[in-house]
Amino acid sequence: MSLFKKTLKRVLLTILGLTLLLFAFGYWFISLIPEPDPENTISLTVIGSLPYLSENKIKNRGRILAVVTSTETMGVSGKATGYELTELSRAYYVFQANGFEVDVASPKGGEPPVIIDDEDMGVYDFAFLNDSVAQLKTKNTLAMSEVDNSLYSAIYFVGGKGAMYDFPDNPHIQSIVSSYYQSGKVIGAVCHGPAALVNVKVEGGKPLLMGKSVSSFTNNEELFLIPDAKTIFPFLLEDRLIESGANFKEGNMYLENVVSDQNLITGQNPWSTWRLAEAMIKQLGYQPKTRIVTPEENAVEILGVYQKEGYESAKKRITEMAVNHREMNRTLLAMHCFVSAMQWNFTECIQQIGLLSHAKNILEEVETSRYGL
């Protein structure tokens, strides 16, 4: 056999071996992620089946206004946008469970565009879609020009990329934010929601954000998802907040980060929504009602421990959660493996795969022990 043929044979065998290895790895990796419910029973969730909402109801403490975008497309790109359903639904139910009636407004009023990501949907999000009162409010939002500012104890700006276009220059948004901040009322905003703050002035013409500590969807998060974001959006939100005088507090990519500066409370991304809403309740003077932490939040907690304390501490936290029967969203853990790989951080990716594998194994061990199998 000629040298060329021997070399070609070795190359082909190497390629075949690597292909089989990658296939086996992919099969194993997929096995670490729970299969979706084929009957999709989660989509049938109603508020009556959620004890947090249906039991030990708190008497009315006032009203909170949630504001969503009216923008349907991202500038000249033509890409669809709107408000993020999960950023409204989760905060809506925290407010409601803690005794506050929630109204929903938008710059134009009427039915705003909504973004629903099936992979992010949990029981509270489906309950929101099945909640006739909530749906009536979201399909018939108040126009900001018609809002009675005196009715509300707090205002909450929902994220969604559309907010970048119609929140910053809306005079009614600027007016209510300025008035609320100076009177001590609570202002909350998550992800792209802080776009509502960038042009607000307070008494004397001073920018509201001057010297304030805030967070929002970061440049790194934005550019990772949309590499040409600088040409699509009128500005990058992190940049504009800093230009407006804010002290920007950046957390880890796609992990919970809530920043409170007196009555101004901001969250970095969708994974910050639960804690942000509860921080608003605390700022209003109440201890938030106890609830079962969601599987998604548990996954975010694990990833946060990994980023702050390392691999072994994160493994330990996974074990503690499993022993205490705290569910964790393994799909979210897997997503962060891909994020690390796409950033060419293979050490982090491999360790996160290790966490995912440990989560699957320890959960199986606990269930086997629990049921004596």
C-alpha positions as CSV (number, residue, x, y, z in Angstrom):
1,M,0.0,0.0,0.0
2,S,1.4,3.4,-1.0
3,L,2.3,6.0,1.6
4,F,-0.5,8.2,0.3
5,K,-3.1,5.5,0.7
6,K,-1.9,4.7,4.2
7,T,-2.1,8.4,5.2
8,L,-5.6,8.7,3.7
9,K,-6.8,5.7,5.5
10,R,-5.5,7.0,8.8
11,V,-7.1,10.4,8.2
12,L,-10.5,8.8,7.3
13,L,-10.4,6.5,10.3
14,T,-9.5,9.5,12.5
15,I,-12.4,11.5,11.1
16,L,-14.8,8.5,11.6
17,G,-13.6,8.0,15.1
18,L,-14.1,11.7,16.0
19,T,-17.5,11.6,14.4
20,L,-18.6,8.6,16.4
21,L,-17.1,10.2,19.5
22,L,-19.0,13.4,18.9
23,F,-22.2,11.5,18.2
24,A,-21.8,9.5,21.5
25,F,-21.1,12.6,23.4
26,G,-24.2,14.4,21.9
27,Y,-26.4,11.4,22.8
28,W,-25.0,11.4,26.4
29,F,-25.4,15.1,26.7
30,I,-29.0,15.1,25.6
31,S,-29.7,12.3,28.1
32,L,-28.8,14.7,30.9
33,I,-31.8,17.0,29.9
34,P,-35.3,15.9,31.0
35,E,-37.6,15.2,28.1
36,P,-40.6,17.6,27.8
37,D,-44.0,16.5,28.9
38,P,-45.5,14.9,25.8
39,E,-49.0,15.9,26.9
40,N,-47.9,19.4,27.8
41,T,-50.0,19.4,31.0
42,I,-48.1,22.5,32.3
43,S,-49.9,24.6,29.7
44,L,-53.2,23.9,31.5
45,T,-52.1,25.5,34.7
46,V,-54.6,27.9,36.3
47,I,-54.1,30.2,39.3
48,G,-56.4,28.1,41.4
49,S,-53.9,25.3,41.3
50,L,-51.0,27.5,42.6
51,P,-51.1,27.8,46.4
52,Y,-49.0,31.0,46.3
53,L,-51.9,32.7,44.5
54,S,-55.0,30.8,45.8
55,E,-54.2,30.4,49.5
56,N,-53.8,32.9,52.4
57,K,-54.8,35.8,50.2
58,I,-53.7,39.2,51.4
59,K,-56.2,42.1,51.5
60,N,-55.9,44.9,49.1
61,R,-52.9,47.2,49.8
62,G,-53.1,49.4,46.7
63,R,-52.3,49.4,43.0
64,I,-49.2,49.0,40.9
65,L,-48.9,50.0,37.3
66,A,-47.0,47.7,34.9
67,V,-45.9,49.3,31.6
68,V,-45.2,47.3,28.4
69,T,-44.0,48.4,25.0
70,S,-46.2,49.0,22.0
71,T,-43.4,48.5,19.5
72,E,-43.8,45.5,17.1
73,T,-40.5,45.5,15.2
74,M,-36.9,46.2,15.9
75,G,-36.2,49.3,13.9
76,V,-35.3,48.8,10.2
77,S,-34.4,45.2,10.8
78,G,-38.0,44.2,10.5
79,K,-37.5,41.6,13.3
80,A,-40.6,41.0,15.5
81,T,-40.5,42.3,19.0
82,G,-42.8,43.3,21.9
83,Y,-42.8,42.8,25.6
84,E,-41.5,39.7,27.3
85,L,-44.4,37.7,28.7
86,T,-42.4,36.1,31.5
87,E,-41.2,39.5,32.7
88,L,-44.8,40.7,33.1
89,S,-46.5,37.5,34.3
90,R,-44.1,36.7,37.2
91,A,-44.0,40.3,38.5
92,Y,-47.8,40.5,38.0
93,Y,-48.4,37.6,40.3
94,V,-45.8,38.7,42.9
95,F,-47.6,42.0,43.1
96,Q,-51.0,40.3,43.2
97,A,-50.1,37.7,45.8
98,N,-48.8,40.5,48.0
99,G,-52.1,42.4,48.0
100,F,-51.7,44.8,45.1
101,E,-54.1,45.2,42.2
102,V,-52.1,45.4,38.9
103,D,-53.1,47.6,35.9
104,V,-51.2,47.3,32.6
105,A,-50.4,50.3,30.4
106,S,-48.4,50.9,27.2
107,P,-47.4,54.0,25.2
108,K,-50.2,53.5,22.7
109,G,-52.7,51.6,24.7
110,G,-54.8,48.7,23.3
111,E,-53.3,45.3,22.6
112,P,-49.5,45.4,22.6
113,P,-47.2,42.9,20.9
114,V,-45.9,40.1,23.1
115,I,-43.0,37.7,22.8
116,I,-43.5,34.2,24.2
117,D,-40.5,31.9,24.3
118,D,-41.8,28.4,24.9
119,E,-38.5,27.3,26.4
120,D,-38.8,29.9,29.2
121,M,-42.4,29.2,30.1
122,G,-43.2,28.0,33.6
123,V,-46.4,27.3,35.6
124,Y,-47.0,30.9,36.4
125,D,-46.6,32.0,32.8
126,F,-49.1,29.5,31.6
127,A,-51.4,30.4,34.4
128,F,-51.2,34.0,33.2
129,L,-52.2,33.0,29.7
130,N,-55.2,31.1,31.2
131,D,-56.1,34.0,33.6
132,S,-59.1,35.7,32.0
133,V,-58.7,38.9,34.1
134,A,-54.9,39.2,33.3
135,Q,-55.6,38.6,29.6
136,L,-58.3,41.2,29.6
137,K,-55.9,43.7,31.0
138,T,-53.0,42.9,28.6
139,K,-55.2,42.9,25.5
140,N,-56.7,46.3,26.5
141,T,-53.8,48.2,28.0
142,L,-54.2,51.8,29.2
143,A,-52.5,54.4,27.0
144,M,-49.9,56.2,29.1
145,S,-51.6,59.5,28.2
146,E,-54.7,58.3,30.0
147,V,-53.1,57.0,33.2
148,D,-54.1,58.6,36.5
149,N,-50.8,58.9,38.3
150,S,-52.4,59.3,41.7
151,L,-53.8,55.8,41.7
152,Y,-50.6,53.8,42.1
153,S,-48.1,53.1,44.8
154,A,-45.4,51.9,42.3
155,I,-44.7,51.6,38.6
156,Y,-42.9,48.6,36.9
157,F,-41.4,48.7,33.5
158,V,-41.5,45.4,31.7
159,G,-38.6,44.4,29.4
160,G,-38.7,43.4,25.8
161,K,-36.5,44.9,23.1
162,G,-39.4,47.1,21.9
163,A,-38.9,49.2,25.0
164,M,-35.7,50.6,23.5
165,Y,-37.8,52.4,20.9
166,D,-40.9,53.8,22.7
167,F,-39.9,54.2,26.3
168,P,-37.1,56.7,26.3
169,D,-38.8,59.7,24.6
170,N,-42.4,59.2,25.8
171,P,-43.3,62.3,27.8
172,H,-45.9,60.6,29.9
173,I,-43.4,58.0,31.0
174,Q,-40.9,60.7,31.8
175,S,-43.5,62.6,33.8
176,I,-44.7,59.8,35.9
177,V,-41.2,58.5,36.6
178,S,-39.9,61.9,37.7
179,S,-43.0,62.5,39.9
180,Y,-42.8,59.1,41.5
181,Y,-39.1,59.2,42.2
182,Q,-39.3,62.6,43.8
183,S,-42.3,61.7,45.9
184,G,-40.7,58.4,47.1
185,K,-43.0,56.1,45.2
186,V,-41.3,52.9,44.0
187,I,-40.0,52.5,40.5
188,G,-39.0,49.1,39.1
189,A,-37.6,48.1,35.7
190,V,-36.2,44.9,34.4
191,C,-34.0,43.9,31.4
192,H,-34.8,46.5,28.7
193,G,-37.3,48.2,30.9
194,P,-34.7,50.7,32.3
195,A,-34.9,52.3,28.9
196,A,-37.7,54.3,30.4
197,L,-35.2,56.0,32.8
198,V,-32.6,57.3,30.4
199,N,-34.1,60.7,29.5
200,V,-35.9,61.4,32.8
201,K,-35.1,64.7,34.5
202,V,-35.9,65.7,38.1
203,E,-36.3,69.1,39.7
204,G,-33.7,71.6,38.4
205,G,-33.2,69.7,35.2
206,K,-30.8,67.1,36.7
207,P,-30.9,63.6,35.1
208,L,-32.7,61.2,37.4
209,L,-29.9,58.7,36.9
210,M,-27.1,60.9,37.9
211,G,-25.1,59.0,40.6
212,K,-27.8,56.3,40.8
213,S,-26.8,52.6,40.9
214,V,-28.7,50.6,38.3
215,S,-28.6,47.5,36.1
216,S,-30.2,46.4,32.8
217,F,-29.6,44.1,30.0
218,T,-25.8,44.5,29.4
219,N,-23.8,45.2,26.3
220,N,-22.3,41.7,26.6
221,E,-25.7,40.0,26.8
222,E,-27.1,42.1,23.9
223,L,-24.2,41.7,21.5
224,F,-23.9,37.9,22.2
225,L,-27.5,37.5,21.0
226,I,-27.5,40.2,18.4
227,P,-24.0,40.9,17.0
228,D,-25.3,43.9,15.0
229,A,-27.3,45.4,17.9
230,K,-25.5,48.7,17.5
231,T,-27.0,49.2,14.1
232,I,-30.5,47.8,15.0
233,F,-31.2,49.7,18.2
234,P,-31.0,53.5,18.7
235,F,-28.4,52.8,21.4
236,L,-27.0,50.1,23.7
237,L,-28.9,50.3,27.0
238,E,-25.9,49.9,29.2
239,D,-24.0,52.7,27.3
240,R,-27.0,55.1,27.5
241,L,-27.5,54.5,31.2
242,I,-23.9,55.3,31.9
243,E,-24.1,58.4,29.6
244,S,-27.0,59.5,31.7
245,G,-24.9,59.5,34.8
246,A,-25.7,56.1,36.2
247,N,-23.4,53.9,38.2
248,F,-23.9,50.7,36.2
249,K,-23.7,47.4,38.1
250,E,-23.1,44.4,35.8
251,G,-23.6,40.9,37.0
252,N,-22.8,37.6,35.3
253,M,-24.3,37.0,31.9
254,Y,-27.8,35.7,32.0
255,L,-27.9,35.3,35.7
256,E,-30.0,37.1,38.4
257,N,-28.8,40.6,39.3
258,V,-31.0,43.1,41.1
259,V,-29.8,46.6,42.1
260,S,-31.7,48.7,44.6
261,D,-31.0,52.4,45.1
262,Q,-33.6,53.7,47.5
263,N,-36.9,53.7,45.6
264,L,-35.3,52.9,42.3
265,I,-35.0,49.1,41.7
266,T,-33.6,47.6,38.5
267,G,-32.9,44.1,37.2
268,Q,-30.4,42.9,34.6
269,N,-32.4,40.3,32.7
270,P,-35.5,38.1,32.7
271,W,-33.9,35.9,35.4
272,S,-34.0,38.8,37.7
273,T,-37.8,39.3,37.6
274,W,-38.8,37.3,40.7
275,R,-36.4,39.0,43.1
276,L,-36.9,42.4,41.6
277,A,-40.7,42.2,42.1
278,E,-40.1,41.1,45.7
279,A,-37.6,43.9,46.3
280,M,-40.3,46.3,45.2
281,I,-42.7,44.8,47.8
282,K,-40.0,45.3,50.5
283,Q,-39.5,48.9,49.4
284,L,-43.2,49.4,49.7
285,G,-42.9,48.4,53.4
286,Y,-44.1,44.8,53.3
287,Q,-42.4,41.4,53.8
288,P,-43.0,39.4,50.6
289,K,-45.3,36.5,50.9
290,T,-43.5,33.1,51.1
291,R,-43.5,31.1,47.9
292,I,-41.9,28.0,46.6
293,V,-38.8,29.0,44.6
294,T,-39.1,27.9,40.9
295,P,-36.9,25.3,39.2
296,E,-35.5,28.1,37.0
297,E,-34.5,30.1,40.0
298,N,-32.8,27.1,41.6
299,A,-30.8,26.6,38.4
300,V,-29.8,30.3,38.4
301,E,-28.7,29.9,42.0
302,I,-26.5,27.0,41.2
303,L,-24.9,28.9,38.3
304,G,-24.4,31.9,40.5
305,V,-22.6,29.8,43.1
306,Y,-20.4,28.3,40.4
307,Q,-19.4,31.8,39.2
308,K,-18.7,33.1,42.7
309,E,-17.4,30.1,44.6
310,G,-16.4,27.5,42.0
311,Y,-17.2,24.0,40.8
312,E,-17.1,22.1,44.0
313,S,-19.3,24.6,45.8
314,A,-21.9,24.4,43.0
315,K,-21.9,20.6,43.2
316,K,-22.5,20.8,46.9
317,R,-25.4,23.2,46.3
318,I,-26.9,20.8,43.8
319,T,-26.7,17.9,46.3
320,E,-28.4,20.1,49.0
321,M,-31.2,21.0,46.7
322,A,-31.8,17.4,45.6
323,V,-31.9,16.2,49.2
324,N,-34.4,18.9,50.1
325,H,-36.5,18.1,47.0
326,R,-35.9,21.4,45.4
327,E,-36.5,21.1,41.7
328,M,-33.9,22.5,39.3
329,N,-34.3,23.4,35.7
330,R,-31.6,21.3,34.0
331,T,-32.4,22.7,30.6
332,L,-31.2,26.1,31.8
333,L,-28.0,24.5,33.1
334,A,-27.5,23.0,29.6
335,M,-28.1,26.4,28.0
336,H,-25.2,27.9,29.9
337,C,-23.0,25.1,28.7
338,F,-23.7,26.3,25.2
339,V,-23.1,29.9,26.1
340,S,-19.7,29.1,27.5
341,A,-18.8,27.0,24.5
342,M,-19.8,29.8,22.1
343,Q,-17.5,32.1,24.0
344,W,-14.7,29.6,23.5
345,N,-14.5,29.1,27.3
346,F,-14.2,25.3,27.1
347,T,-13.0,24.9,30.7
348,E,-16.1,26.5,32.0
349,C,-18.3,24.6,29.5
350,I,-16.8,21.2,30.6
351,Q,-17.3,22.1,34.3
352,Q,-20.9,23.1,33.6
353,I,-21.5,19.8,31.8
354,G,-20.1,18.2,35.0
355,L,-22.7,20.1,37.1
356,L,-25.5,19.0,34.7
357,S,-24.4,15.4,34.9
358,H,-24.1,15.6,38.7
359,A,-27.6,17.1,38.9
360,K,-29.1,14.2,36.9
361,N,-27.3,11.5,38.9
362,I,-28.0,12.9,42.4
363,L,-31.6,13.5,41.6
364,E,-31.9,9.8,40.5
365,E,-30.2,8.7,43.6
366,V,-32.5,10.7,45.8
367,E,-35.6,9.5,44.0
368,T,-34.4,5.9,44.2
369,S,-33.8,6.3,48.0
370,R,-37.1,8.1,48.5
371,Y,-39.2,5.5,46.9
372,G,-37.1,2.5,48.0
373,L,-36.5,1.4,44.4
